[in-house]
Structure formats: structure tokens, C-alpha cells
């Protein structure tokens, strides 16, 4: 590993880890939906039961998609905000605004 590769490696923070895990759940959910529908079409399951399983799996996939997109989007937002603050030379905003008299 060269020095350039070591410097470009991003740390896996908690929010990013949750985002990637949720995207994995999304993939598993949508794959389960497809497999349930395939099992129904191939008559391994009754189509009513296959459709119910597909709906539950699609719901799990959709929840994973939204959670993953939210977490990964939040990490991008924090990174961009920090970059803009550094670019414009701004200090961190105070938690409680002070009133000037």
C-alpha cells in the first residue's frame, strides 16, 4: 500500500456503517421479493402466498433503501458543510445564539 492509497482511505464512521448495512438489507429485501414471485410463477408456492411474501420482502427492501439513503446522504451533507466552512474560513456556529446589545 502506498502513501497515496493510505491517505485516500475513508474511515468507516457509525453513520456510514449503518447506511451500508441498510443498503445490504435493501438488496436482500428486493432479492427476496423477486425469489418469492419466481416461486409463485413456478408453482412452488401458491401465488397468493407468494404475493404476500413478496410484499413483506419488498417492504423490508424499501425500508432498507430509505434508511441507507438517509444515512449515506447525511454523511455527504456533513462532509460538504465542513468543506464549505473550511473554504470560507467560518468557525463552527455556537449552540446558543448570543444577542448583541
C-alpha positions in Angstrom: 0.0 0.0 0.0 1.4 3.4 -1.0 1.2 6.6 1.0 -1.4 7.9 -1.5 -3.6 4.9 -1.0 -3.4 5.2 2.7 -4.3 8.8 2.7 -7.4 8.3 0.5 -8.9 5.5 2.6 -12.0 6.9 4.4 -12.8 5.9 8.0 -15.9 3.9 8.4 -17.9 6.1 10.8 -21.1 4.9 12.6 -23.5 6.7 10.2 -21.8 5.3 7.1 -21.7 1.8 8.6 -25.4 2.0 9.3 -26.0 3.2 5.7 -24.1 0.4 4.1 -25.8 -2.2 6.3 -29.2 -0.8 5.4 -28.3 -0.9 1.7 -27.5 -4.6 2.2 -30.9 -5.1 3.8 -32.4 -3.3 0.8 -30.7 -5.8 -1.6 -31.8 -8.7 0.5 -35.4 -7.5 0.6 -35.7 -6.9 -3.1 -34.0 -10.2 -3.9 -36.4 -12.0 -1.6 -39.3 -10.3 -3.4 -38.1 -11.5 -6.7 -37.5 -15.0 -5.5 -40.9 -15.1 -3.9 -42.6 -14.1 -7.1 -40.5 -16.6 -9.1 -41.5 -19.3 -6.7 -45.1 -18.4 -7.3 -44.7 -18.4 -11.0 -43.0 -21.7 -11.0 -45.8 -23.1 -8.8 -43.6 -24.0 -5.9 -45.9 -21.8 -3.7 -49.5 -20.8 -4.1 -49.5 -17.4 -5.9 -51.5 -15.8 -3.1 -48.8 -16.8 -0.5 -46.0 -15.8 -2.9 -47.6 -12.4 -3.4 -47.8 -11.9 0.4 -44.2 -12.9 0.9 -43.1 -10.7 -1.9 -45.0 -7.7 -0.4 -43.3 -8.2 3.0 -39.9 -8.6 1.4 -40.5 -5.5 -0.8 -41.4 -3.6 2.4 -38.2 -4.7 4.1 -36.2 -3.7 0.9 -37.9 -0.3 0.8 -37.2 0.4 4.5 -33.5 -0.5 3.9 -33.4 1.8 0.9 -34.8 4.8 2.7 -32.6 4.3 5.8 -29.5 3.7 3.7 -30.1 6.7 1.5 -30.7 8.9 4.6 -27.6 7.8 6.4 -25.3 8.0 3.4 -26.8 11.3 2.3 -26.3 12.7 5.8 -22.6 11.8 5.7 -22.3 13.6 2.3 -24.1 16.6 3.8 -21.8 16.8 6.8 -18.7 16.4 4.6 -19.8 19.2 2.2 -20.8 21.5 5.0 -17.4 21.0 6.7 -15.6 21.6 3.3 -17.6 24.8 2.7 -16.9 26.1 6.2 -13.2 25.5 5.7 -13.3 27.1 2.3 -15.0 30.3 3.6 -13.0 30.4 6.8 -16.0 30.1 9.0 -15.9 28.9 12.6 -18.4 26.4 14.0 -21.8 28.0 14.8 -22.5 28.5 18.5 -25.1 26.2 20.0 -26.9 29.1 21.7 -27.1 32.3 19.7 -25.9 35.4 21.6 -27.8 38.6 21.3 -25.9 41.8 20.8 -27.0 44.7 22.8 
